[in-house]
Amino acid sequence: FRSHPGRGRAPPVTQYVMARSSLADALLQRQVASLARVVRIPRFFSPADIEQVGRVERAHHERLGRPREARPGWHTTYLSAGGLFRATVPELHRRLIELRHRVDVSRFDGGDAASASELLRSLNMRCIELHDGRAGGSLNDPRHFDNGSTVTVDVLLEDSFTGGAFGTTEAGGALHEHEFSVGDALVFPSYKYHSVGRITGGRRRTLVLEFWQGDENRCNHRCELIRPRAGEPYLCEDAQTSDGCAGRVSVTLTAPGPLGLGFGFGDAADPENVDASAVGDGRPVRVSVTEVRRGSQAEAHPRLVVGGGPPP
């Protein structure tokens, strides 16, 4: 479990699977990524495409329920959960995947277009998220970046709002607001600082995609686990401190009767910390089972034990 995982200290570039090439290194350095321009593709989505995304969103809510408010005025639906987006709108999925090649690497590819193309071709879709913002919602952090990803794409689905401008923090620290209309796609390095100003009225809906060298995320949350195609799974630093999905216990409780589970929350970065107020926004949080009641559904599942993560 992690709130706003994109914030905070980025792991050293050398710890990433992608750190085999100088271009990959550059894309994962925020100071260098700030040099890249945001590429705008006008009217990438047609009204029919936007309607297709809406149908996927409704199917997600029917199967998994509506998302809770991630922060005031902001809800996030993980459309890649269970492979839903890929399965229901495969042609739209294919077109979106191709957008990773539009990212601007001209400032730091060393003129080696072939290597840049090879690197971008190796990336997979990490997650597909629908961000639904209302009045008061924002991502008002000028130093926000998408930790662990390489390329990010935003597609505006609805613009019946005021405020809510998309901006990037450029080299030198200036905040630049970008033109962004319904159907437009914006493509940029994930480590380029980006933000969304406070929405003052209406509704702002955006499809957000991230690309990395792991597998496509099928979880109904933002997964921090990098899974290379060859070799053992590699955990990025965030996943190592927050347990990622490697320590996740998944059970299905279908029998009648009480659930019978108690949960506790702690500071994953400092297990000795008992001050709940110190676990602030953006800190990794460890969730543990604190109680399994007798005669409950939970008692029938041997993997649900009192303590830290899952049993060995």
C-alpha positions as CSV (number, residue, x, y, z in Angstrom):
1,F,0.0,0.0,0.0
2,R,1.3,3.4,-0.9
3,S,-0.2,6.9,-1.2
4,H,1.1,9.1,-4.0
5,P,4.0,6.8,-4.9
6,G,5.4,9.3,-7.5
7,R,6.6,11.6,-4.7
8,G,9.7,11.4,-2.7
9,R,13.2,10.3,-3.4
10,A,13.9,8.5,-6.6
11,P,15.9,5.3,-6.4
12,P,19.5,5.5,-7.8
13,V,19.5,5.1,-11.6
14,T,22.0,2.3,-11.4
15,Q,19.5,0.1,-9.5
16,Y,17.1,0.0,-12.5
17,V,16.9,-2.8,-15.0
18,M,17.0,-0.1,-17.7
19,A,20.3,1.3,-16.6
20,R,22.2,-0.6,-19.3
21,S,22.2,2.4,-21.7
22,S,23.1,6.0,-21.4
23,L,19.8,7.0,-22.8
24,A,17.9,5.0,-20.2
25,D,20.0,6.6,-17.5
26,A,19.2,10.1,-18.9
27,L,15.4,9.4,-18.9
28,L,15.5,8.4,-15.3
29,Q,17.3,11.5,-14.1
30,R,14.9,14.3,-13.3
31,Q,17.3,17.1,-14.1
32,V,18.0,15.7,-17.5
33,A,14.3,14.7,-18.2
34,S,13.4,18.4,-17.6
35,L,15.2,19.3,-20.8
36,A,12.7,17.2,-22.9
37,R,9.7,19.0,-24.4
38,V,6.2,17.8,-24.0
39,V,4.9,16.5,-27.3
40,R,1.3,17.4,-28.0
41,I,-0.7,15.3,-30.5
42,P,-3.9,17.2,-31.2
43,R,-7.2,15.2,-31.4
44,F,-5.5,11.8,-30.9
45,F,-8.9,10.5,-29.5
46,S,-12.1,11.0,-31.4
47,P,-15.5,11.3,-29.6
48,A,-16.1,7.6,-30.4
49,D,-12.7,6.7,-28.8
50,I,-13.6,8.7,-25.6
51,E,-17.0,6.9,-25.5
52,Q,-15.1,3.5,-25.6
53,V,-13.0,4.5,-22.6
54,G,-16.2,5.4,-20.8
55,R,-17.6,1.9,-21.5
56,V,-14.4,0.3,-20.1
57,E,-14.7,2.5,-17.0
58,R,-18.4,1.5,-16.4
59,A,-17.4,-2.2,-16.9
60,H,-14.6,-1.8,-14.3
61,H,-17.0,-0.2,-11.8
62,E,-19.6,-3.0,-12.3
63,R,-16.9,-5.7,-11.6
64,L,-14.8,-4.0,-8.9
65,G,-16.9,-1.1,-7.6
66,R,-16.4,2.6,-7.8
67,P,-13.0,3.9,-6.6
68,R,-12.7,5.8,-3.3
69,E,-11.5,9.3,-3.3
70,A,-7.8,9.2,-3.7
71,R,-7.5,12.8,-2.4
72,P,-10.1,15.6,-2.2
73,G,-11.9,16.0,-5.5
74,W,-9.9,13.2,-7.2
75,H,-10.8,9.6,-8.1
76,T,-8.6,7.1,-9.9
77,T,-9.9,4.0,-11.8
78,Y,-7.2,1.4,-12.8
79,L,-8.6,0.4,-16.2
80,S,-5.7,-2.1,-16.7
81,A,-6.9,-4.2,-13.7
82,G,-7.3,-7.8,-14.7
83,G,-6.3,-6.9,-18.3
84,L,-9.7,-5.3,-18.8
85,F,-8.7,-2.4,-21.1
86,R,-6.5,-4.6,-23.3
87,A,-9.3,-7.3,-23.6
88,T,-12.2,-4.9,-24.3
89,V,-10.7,-2.3,-26.6
90,P,-7.7,-4.0,-28.2
91,E,-7.4,-1.6,-31.1
92,L,-7.4,1.4,-28.8
93,H,-4.9,-0.3,-26.6
94,R,-2.6,-0.9,-29.6
95,R,-2.8,2.7,-30.7
96,L,-2.0,4.0,-27.2
97,I,1.0,1.7,-27.0
98,E,2.5,3.2,-30.1
99,L,2.5,6.7,-28.4
100,R,5.7,5.8,-26.4
101,H,7.7,6.3,-29.6
102,R,6.6,10.0,-29.7
103,V,8.5,10.9,-26.6
104,D,11.1,13.6,-27.1
105,V,14.6,12.2,-26.6
106,S,16.4,14.6,-29.0
107,R,18.2,16.4,-26.3
108,F,20.0,13.4,-24.9
109,D,20.0,10.5,-27.4
110,G,23.5,11.4,-28.7
111,G,22.2,11.2,-32.2
112,D,21.8,7.4,-32.0
113,A,18.3,7.1,-33.2
114,A,18.5,3.3,-33.6
115,S,19.4,2.8,-29.9
116,A,16.6,5.2,-28.9
117,S,14.1,3.3,-31.0
118,E,15.3,0.0,-29.6
119,L,14.9,1.3,-26.0
120,L,11.4,2.6,-26.6
121,R,10.4,-0.6,-28.4
122,S,11.3,-2.6,-25.3
123,L,8.9,-0.7,-23.0
124,N,5.6,-2.2,-22.0
125,M,2.5,-0.4,-20.8
126,R,2.8,-0.2,-17.0
127,C,-0.7,1.0,-16.1
128,I,-3.8,2.6,-17.6
129,E,-5.6,5.0,-15.2
130,L,-8.6,7.2,-15.5
131,H,-8.2,10.3,-13.4
132,D,-11.5,12.0,-12.6
133,G,-11.1,15.4,-11.0
134,R,-13.8,17.7,-9.6
135,A,-13.8,21.2,-8.0
136,G,-11.1,21.4,-5.4
137,G,-9.1,18.5,-6.9
138,S,-5.5,19.0,-8.0
139,L,-2.1,17.4,-8.3
140,N,-0.6,20.7,-7.1
141,D,3.0,19.5,-6.6
142,P,5.5,21.1,-9.0
143,R,8.0,18.3,-8.1
144,H,5.7,15.3,-8.9
145,F,7.1,12.7,-11.2
146,D,6.1,9.1,-12.1
147,N,8.6,7.1,-10.1
148,G,9.8,3.9,-11.8
149,S,8.3,4.6,-15.2
150,T,10.0,5.9,-18.4
151,V,7.3,7.5,-20.6
152,T,4.0,9.0,-19.5
153,V,1.0,9.8,-21.7
154,D,-2.0,12.0,-20.8
155,V,-5.1,12.1,-23.0
156,L,-7.8,14.6,-22.1
157,L,-11.3,13.1,-22.1
158,E,-13.4,16.0,-20.8
159,D,-12.8,19.7,-20.5
160,S,-15.9,21.0,-18.9
161,F,-13.8,22.5,-16.1
162,T,-12.1,25.7,-15.0
163,G,-8.6,25.8,-13.6
164,G,-6.9,22.4,-13.6
165,A,-4.1,23.4,-16.0
166,F,-1.5,20.8,-16.9
167,G,2.0,22.2,-16.2
168,T,5.6,21.0,-16.2
169,T,8.5,22.3,-14.3
170,E,11.2,23.2,-16.8
171,A,15.0,23.3,-16.4
172,G,15.6,26.4,-14.3
173,G,12.5,25.9,-12.2
174,A,9.9,27.8,-14.2
175,L,6.4,26.3,-14.4
176,H,5.1,26.0,-18.0
177,E,1.4,25.5,-18.6
178,H,0.5,23.5,-21.8
179,E,-2.3,23.7,-24.2
180,F,-4.5,20.7,-23.7
181,S,-7.9,20.1,-25.4
182,V,-10.3,17.2,-25.5
183,G,-8.8,14.3,-27.4
184,D,-5.3,15.7,-27.2
185,A,-2.4,13.4,-26.1
186,L,0.6,14.7,-24.2
187,V,3.7,12.5,-24.3
188,F,6.8,13.2,-22.0
189,P,9.5,11.4,-19.9
190,S,8.0,10.2,-16.7
191,Y,10.8,11.8,-14.7
192,K,9.9,15.3,-16.0
193,Y,8.2,17.1,-13.2
194,H,4.5,17.6,-14.0
195,S,1.4,18.8,-12.1
196,V,-2.2,19.7,-12.4
197,G,-3.5,23.0,-11.0
198,R,-6.5,23.3,-8.7
199,I,-9.8,22.6,-10.5
200,T,-12.1,25.6,-9.6
201,G,-15.3,24.2,-11.3
202,G,-16.6,21.4,-13.5
203,R,-15.1,18.0,-14.2
204,R,-11.6,17.1,-15.6
205,R,-11.2,13.6,-16.9
206,T,-7.9,12.3,-18.2
207,L,-6.6,8.9,-19.3
208,V,-3.0,8.5,-17.9
209,L,-0.7,5.8,-19.2
210,E,2.9,4.9,-18.1
211,F,5.5,2.8,-19.8
212,W,8.3,0.8,-18.2
213,Q,10.4,-2.4,-18.7
214,G,8.2,-4.5,-16.5
215,D,4.9,-6.3,-17.3
216,E,1.6,-4.6,-17.7
217,N,0.0,-4.1,-14.3
218,R,-3.0,-6.2,-13.8
219,C,-3.6,-5.1,-10.2
220,N,-6.4,-2.7,-9.2
221,H,-3.9,-0.3,-7.8
222,R,-0.6,1.2,-8.8
223,C,1.9,-1.6,-8.6
224,E,5.6,-0.9,-7.8
225,L,7.0,-4.3,-8.9
226,I,9.3,-4.5,-11.9
227,R,9.1,-8.0,-13.5
228,P,11.8,-8.5,-16.2
229,R,11.1,-11.1,-18.9
230,A,14.3,-13.0,-18.2
231,G,15.8,-13.9,-14.8
232,E,14.4,-13.4,-11.3
233,P,11.9,-10.7,-10.5
234,Y,13.5,-7.4,-9.6
235,L,11.9,-5.1,-7.1
236,C,12.5,-1.3,-7.4
237,E,13.4,0.5,-4.2
238,D,9.8,1.6,-3.6
239,A,8.6,-2.0,-3.7
240,Q,11.3,-3.2,-1.4
241,T,10.3,-0.7,1.3
242,S,6.5,-1.0,0.8
243,D,6.4,-4.8,0.1
244,G,4.9,-4.2,-3.4
245,C,3.0,-7.1,-4.8
246,A,5.6,-9.7,-3.9
247,G,4.3,-9.9,-0.4
248,R,0.6,-9.7,-1.3
249,V,-1.8,-12.3,0.0
250,S,-4.9,-12.8,-2.2
251,V,-7.8,-14.8,-0.9
252,T,-11.5,-15.0,-1.9
253,L,-14.0,-15.1,1.0
254,T,-17.4,-16.4,-0.3
255,A,-18.9,-18.3,2.6
256,P,-21.7,-16.7,4.7
257,G,-20.7,-15.2,8.1
258,P,-18.5,-12.4,9.4
259,L,-15.2,-11.7,7.7
260,G,-13.4,-11.8,11.0
261,L,-10.2,-9.8,10.1
262,G,-8.5,-7.0,11.9
263,F,-5.8,-4.8,10.2
264,G,-3.0,-2.6,11.5
265,F,-1.0,0.0,9.7
266,G,2.6,0.9,10.3
267,D,5.6,2.8,8.9
268,A,7.3,0.5,6.3
269,A,10.4,2.7,6.2
270,D,10.8,2.7,10.0
271,P,9.1,-0.4,11.6
272,E,10.1,0.9,15.1
273,N,8.1,4.1,14.6
274,V,4.9,4.1,16.7
275,D,3.9,7.7,16.0
276,A,1.0,7.5,13.6
277,S,1.1,11.2,12.8
278,A,4.7,10.7,11.4
279,V,3.4,8.5,8.6
280,G,2.4,11.3,6.3
281,D,1.3,11.6,2.7
282,G,3.7,9.9,0.4
283,R,5.3,7.6,3.0
284,P,5.2,3.8,2.4
285,V,2.8,2.1,4.7
286,R,2.8,-1.6,5.8
287,V,-0.5,-3.3,6.3
288,S,-0.6,-6.3,8.6
289,V,-3.2,-8.7,9.9
290,T,-3.7,-8.1,13.6
291,E,-6.7,-10.4,14.4
292,V,-8.3,-13.5,12.9
293,R,-11.5,-14.2,14.8
294,R,-12.5,-17.8,15.6
295,G,-15.5,-19.1,13.7
296,S,-15.1,-16.5,10.9
297,Q,-14.4,-16.9,7.2
298,A,-10.8,-15.7,7.7
299,E,-10.0,-18.6,10.0
300,A,-10.6,-21.0,7.2
301,H,-7.8,-19.6,5.2
302,P,-4.4,-20.7,6.4
303,R,-2.6,-17.9,4.6
304,L,-4.3,-15.3,6.7
305,V,-2.2,-15.2,9.9
306,V,-1.6,-12.6,12.6
307,G,1.6,-10.8,12.0
308,G,3.5,-9.1,9.2
309,G,3.3,-10.1,5.6
310,P,2.2,-13.5,4.3
311,P,3.6,-16.7,6.0
312,P,6.7,-18.3,4.4
